[in-house]
Amino acid sequence: GEISNLRRQVKFILIPTQCEPSQIGPRGGVRKGKLLEHECSYIADFVYTENGETVVEDTKGMKTKDYIIKRKLMLYVHNIRIREV
């Protein structure tokens, strides 16, 4: 009963997909722009509520360079500090 709303493998978008602008075709239809870059996302191991506060938790054996950058982006973009265990 100490935590509630436990969820696993929760995805957070850090940088959205980037595409060229959509264009209106000759017959009036919308033609989607070309994909330039896929989204950058972070998948948290666990997200739960503790004492009315949302906690994002990650279990790490080794902190990779990718993880460190994504941890910094989580704080910058979502104002969420990841709890590492």
C-alpha positions in Angstrom: 0.0 0.0 0.0 3.0 2.3 -0.1 2.8 2.9 -3.9 0.0 2.9 -6.4 -0.6 3.1 -10.1 2.4 0.9 -10.9 3.2 0.7 -14.6 6.1 -1.0 -16.5 7.9 0.0 -19.7 6.4 3.5 -19.9 7.5 5.5 -23.0 8.5 9.2 -22.8 9.1 11.1 -26.0 12.2 13.2 -25.7 12.5 14.5 -29.3 9.5 14.0 -31.6 9.7 12.6 -35.2 11.0 15.2 -37.6 9.6 15.4 -41.2 9.6 17.8 -44.1 6.5 19.9 -44.2 3.4 18.3 -45.7 2.3 19.6 -49.1 -1.1 19.9 -50.9 -1.1 17.7 -54.0 -2.4 18.8 -57.5 -5.8 17.2 -56.7 -6.1 18.8 -53.3 -4.9 15.8 -51.2 -2.3 16.2 -48.5 1.0 14.6 -49.2 3.0 13.9 -46.0 6.5 15.2 -45.9 9.5 12.9 -46.1 10.7 11.5 -42.8 14.0 13.2 -41.8 14.6 11.7 -38.3 12.8 9.2 -36.1 11.7 10.2 -32.6 14.1 9.8 -29.6 12.4 8.3 -26.6 13.2 6.9 -23.2 11.4 3.8 -21.8 11.3 3.8 -18.0 11.4 0.4 -16.2 8.8 1.5 -13.7 6.5 4.5 -13.1 4.3 4.7 -10.0 2.8 7.1 -7.5 4.3 7.4 -4.1 3.0 9.9 -1.5 1.0 11.6 -4.2 4.1 12.1 -6.4 4.9 10.4 -9.7 8.2 8.5 -9.6 10.1 7.3 -12.7 12.5 4.5 -11.7 15.2 2.7 -13.7 17.3 -0.3 -12.7 20.8 0.1 -14.0 23.8 -2.2 -13.9 25.9 0.1 -16.0 25.2 3.7 -17.1 25.7 3.9 -20.9 26.4 7.1 -22.7 22.9 6.9 -24.3 21.3 6.5 -21.0 23.1 9.5 -19.5 22.0 11.7 -22.4 18.4 10.5 -22.1 18.4 11.0 -18.3 19.5 14.6 -19.0 16.8 15.1 -21.6 14.1 13.7 -19.3 15.0 16.4 -16.7 15.2 19.1 -19.4 12.1 18.2 -21.5 9.7 16.6 -18.9 11.2 18.1 -15.6 11.5 14.5 -14.3 14.4 13.2 -12.4 14.9 9.5 -12.8 15.4 7.5 -9.6 18.1 4.9 -10.2 18.3 1.7 -8.3 
